[in-house]
Amino acid sequence: MRKKLSLLMVAAMLACMIISGCSKGNDEGGGGKKEKSTDGEISIGVTVMTLANTIWAETCTAIEDNCKDNGWKCTVVDCSSTAQTQITQVENFIQKGVDAIVINPTDQAALETVMKEAMDAGIKVISWDINSDAADCCLLVDNYNVGYEIGKQAADWIEKNLSGKAEICILDYPEAGAEVIKRADGINDAIAELSPNSKVVAQVSHQGSTDGGMQAMENVLQSNPGCRVVCSVGDGGAMGANEALKAAGIKGEEAGIFSADGTTEFLSKIDAGEPCKMSILLDDPISKAASITDTLDKLLDGEKVEKDLYTNVQVINESNLSEYYK
């Protein structure tokens, strides 16, 4: 009896070892499906340049909502456009053993190493708006062409409303990295080609915020009081420029602001007849968040996804405003 019992115990122990070994093999290698924790909870880390940017803040809120609906834990952090802070945030996510990291890199070159460390640890990585080899998937924008379209729309408006000649301010955001610089380059090239009689009198950073855009535009108007056209790389700074122009007594029909992001706030200013004239919708925050969480779901289930996924773009101005703003 004792001998039979001992044999049964040995068999049970061998079975446990085999199961344990199989389970360990599934977790290693990085190519297969990442196993969920025993309680079924998936943990997601999100780090962005700054939550002062309206579109990023709204997208992060939507990501959090989607994660909650999926039963996932989501932690969102803001690096204040500081690379070292963001590196530390990613290191913390790795140490905590999150299942996936969504990163909006403030400095692509500086973040590459730590992003690769996350991938080596078996963590799925999505790069948001920045092309990177150290990511499972990159959700991208063709920033040069977006900038060129901003400049083209401004040039068309100048031709129709200012007899083809204007003083122009470009609100850029070089602190956000190479991709946003490409957007400003596109604006400059379009203005030079399509509105040759116009002059870019200032190119200044809006610091990624409405307050920054307002302060920048106030300074531009002090030295260039005839400036009536603004091309901004994003709606945050553009909204600030809108307030600065209004405060200077410049009416909506006298000035034009052309931007990208397609935020509800900016579209409301077009509807109200203020200087805001056009914005390029780069997926609304709800759609962008859905793309991110859908991609996360596929990656965590071990499915293959396209390495580079490009955002849909849509020009929104007075002619089609009613389709996008109610």
Disulfide bonds with the S-S distance in Angstrom:
none
